[in-house]
């Protein structure tokens, strides 16, 4: 299992606008099925190989469970299932990307591709769809050479209600797994 730690973003007091515009153009790209997606690199905390996931009862099918990440319980979502794609057997290239959406959440992806610089002039708004198709989680369409990367607003991939449910489940699971201090032995 390979783990890559990414440094926490550093706050720069001077030249903030320039620093933000430079940093905001970096995206971690990954594949789901035959499509490439990207998330802002500043939202990514860690990339790791697939590890044991503890299933949590009564969760949506895309909510695979929780992992223990250095003593912290982190919920894990299978992004394929969240997007309505078919579930596949995991491979050596299957990864968990831990993202910060106000709390840390792991997302399972088929494979991580690379970090790309995609500037504002390379990004077009998401295509207009009929009112029944929700594209609010798509930040834009990044044009890189002849390819198009779907840039996700990871904060909108999961709704507020889903994040609340997942967070309360993770907290309940962590409390259940903590050792009891008043346990007696007969």
N, C-alpha and C positions, 0 to 999 in steps of 0.2 A: 504494500500500500504506500503510495507516494503522496505526501502532503506538501502543498506550497503555501507558505504564509505570505500575505501581502501586507505591506506596511500600512498603518493607519494613516489616513490623509492628514497632512500637516496644514495648519492654518498659517497663512502669510498675511501679515497686517498691511504691508505696502504692496501696491500693484495687484490688488485683489482681482479686479476685473480681468486683467491679462492672464493671471494664474487660473482663474475659473474657466475662461474660454479655452485655454490650452488643455487643461485636465479634462474638461467635459467632452473633448473630441476623442477620447480613448475608450474603446469598447472591447470587452472580452467576448469573442464570438464562439459559438458552439452549435452543434448540429442536433436536430430532432428530425428523424426520418430523413428526407432528402433536402430539407430546408436549413439555412443558416440563420441564426438569431444572434443578437448582440445585446449586452447589458453594459451600462456605464461602469467602467472599471472602479470608480469610487464607491460603488455599492457592493463590490466583491470583497469578501474578507478572507476567503480560503478556497482552495481547490483540492479535492482529495479523491482518491480512488473509492470505489464502493466498499462499504463496510457493513457489519451487522446492523440491521435496523430492527428495533423493537416495535412490533405491531401494537397499535392502540385500538381497542374495540370501539365500534360505533362511529368510526370516522368515515368521511367520504372516500370513495375508491381511490382517488388520486393522492390521498394523504397516506403515505406508506408507513408512518410511525415516527419514532424519535431515535436519535443517536446520542451517545455520550461523547461530547467533544471536550476533552480535558476537564471533566467534572461538570460540564454545563449540558443540560438537556436541550437539544436542538430539534425542532420538528422537521420532517423531511417530506417534500412533495414531489411526486413523479410528474414532471412537466409534460411528458407525452400524454398522460391520462388527463391532466388538467386541460390540455388543449384539444381533447377528444380524439387523439391518435390511438392507434392500436398499441397494446402493451407488447413488448418484445422481451426476449431473453437477454439478460445483461451480459456484457462482454468485458474483456480486460480494459477496453476504452471507455466504458461507462463511468461517469464521474458524478460526484456531488459537489456542487458549487454552493458555498455558504454565502448568502447575501444578507445585507443589512437593510431591512425595511422597517426600521424602528425597533426591531428585534431581529435576532439572527434566525434565518430559515435556510434549510438545505434544499436545493432543487436538483433532482436527478436528470441528467442529460445524456444523450448517446455518446458524445465525445466533445471535448474542448478543442477548438481550432487554434486561435491565436488572438493576440491583442492587436487591434487595428486603430490607426488614426483616421477618423472619419470627420471631416470638417463640416461646418454648417452648410456650405454650398453643395455638398455631396448628399445632403439629406432632404428628401421630399416628404411632405405629409402623407399619412396613410391614405390609401385609395378610399373614395367614398363608396360605402356599401349601403344596402337598404337598411331601414330602421331596425330590422330584426337581427342584424349582425352587430355584435358588440366589438368594436375595434378600439375602445378607449384605452386599452393597455398597450397599444402600439404607439411608440413615440414618433416613429418615422421609418422611412425606407432608405437605408444607406446604400448609395451606389458606389461600388468598389470595382473599378475596371468594368467588365461586362456582367458582373454578378450583382445581385441585390441582397442585402442583409436586412432582416426584419429587426429593427431596434425596439426593444421592449422597455416600457416603463415598469420596472419590476415592482414598484410600489402599487401598481394597479393590476398586476397579474392576479393577485389574490385580493378579494374584496375585504373591506374593513370587518365585516361579520366573520368571514373565514379566518382572518388573522386573530380575532378575538377568541374564536373556538379553538384554534390551534394552540394559542398561547395558554389558554386555561387548561387544555389537555396536557400540554407539556409541564405546566406547573403541578397539576394533579399527579402526573406520572413521577415527577422528581420527588414530590413529598412522599409518595407511596414507596419509592425506592430508597429513601433515606433511612439509615439505621435508627432503630428505636433506642432511646437513651434509658427508658424506664423498664426495659424488658427484664423479667425475672426468670431464673432457671429453677425448675423443680427437681 
